[in-house]
Amino acid sequence: MSDFFEVLPAGAMRAKYGLTAESRPTIVLDAAKVPAALRRLIPLAERFGVSDDLIRLDILAKSGADELAAMREAVQSQDDAFDEWLAGTEADGPSFSDEYVAFSCLRMAADEARVP
């Protein structure tokens, strides 16, 4: 087993491994696995809820300011529902549903989005 870790600047990692918005994974979530209060945000989680940091940041960089502002507002309007779910029993792991991961990453995206 190799203990090799590659450390490169983000731009070099993105170029070398194709970690761009265009290479994003397709995310399809099961509404039955999402708390009712957050189900209307499923399209946002499917778009922005990418677990790879470099891909998610590239998606944000290539999104319009209006789209980012709307996403941030939608996420912030459901802070309590996010807290209840993401800090609830599923947070203990050891495994996480695709829905839990996508919504966690959506919340990160809302925090990372640069809106003028």
N, C-alpha and C positions, 0 to 999 in steps of 0.2 A: 504494500500500500504506500502510495506516494504522499508526502506531506507538502507537495508543491502548491504554492499559492501565487497567483500572478497579481501584482499590484501595478496598475496603470492609471493615468488620469482618466476621468470619465469619458472625455472625447475619444481617447485612444481605445478604451474598452468598447465604446459604442461602435466605432468604425471596425474594429477587429472582429467583433462578434455579431454585428448587425443588430444591435440593441436600439432600434428606432421605432417610432410610432407606426411605421409601415409594416414592421414585423411583429406587431402586437398579437398576443394570443386572442382567439375568439372566446369570449366569455358568455355563457348562457346559464342564467340562474333559475333555480326552482323557487317560485313565489311561495310555495308551501313551507320552505325552510327559512323564510324571512319574516320577522315580526310584522304584523299587519300595519303598524304605523309607518314602516319604512318601505313597504311594497311599491309605493309610487315612485321611489327612487331607484328601482331596479334598472331602468335604462341608463341612469347615470353610473351605477355600479358596473354595469356591463361595458360602459365606455371608458371610465376613468379608474376603475378598480383593479388595475394591473399591479401585480405583486413585484415585478422587477422595477427597481427604482429608476434605472436609466430610461427604460421604455416609458414609464409613467411620466417622468419629467419631460421627455420629448413630446409626448402627447399633449401635455400642458403647454409647452412652448409653441406648438403648432395649432393651438386652439385660439379662437377669437376672444377678445376681452369680454364681450357680451355673454358668450357661452360660459366662460369661466366665472363671471360674476353671478350668473343664474345658478350654476352648480354650487358655488360657495353658499349662496343664500338658501338654496334647498337643503343643503347639508346642515347648515347652522340652525335652520328652523326646526330641525329634529334632534338637537343636541341631547335632550333627555332620553329619547328612544335609542339613540346610538349608545349613550352611556349605559343604559339598562342592559342592552344586548351584549355589547362588546366587553363590558366589565362583569358580565354575568357568569354563569356556570361554564359556558363553552370556552371562556377565556382560560380555564384551567388545563385545557388540552387533554391528552397529548396530541390529539388530532383535531383539525378544524375543517368545517365544511367549506366548500368552494364559496358559498354565499357569505359566510363569516369573513373569509379572507378578502373577498371583493369589497365588502362594505368597510372593512378595516382600511383597505387601500383607498377607497373612495374618500374616507375621512382624511387620510394623509394627503390625498390630492387636493382636497379643499384647503388644507393648511398650507400646502406648497404653492398653490396657484397665486401668481402675481397679477393682481388686478389693479390697474391705475386708479 
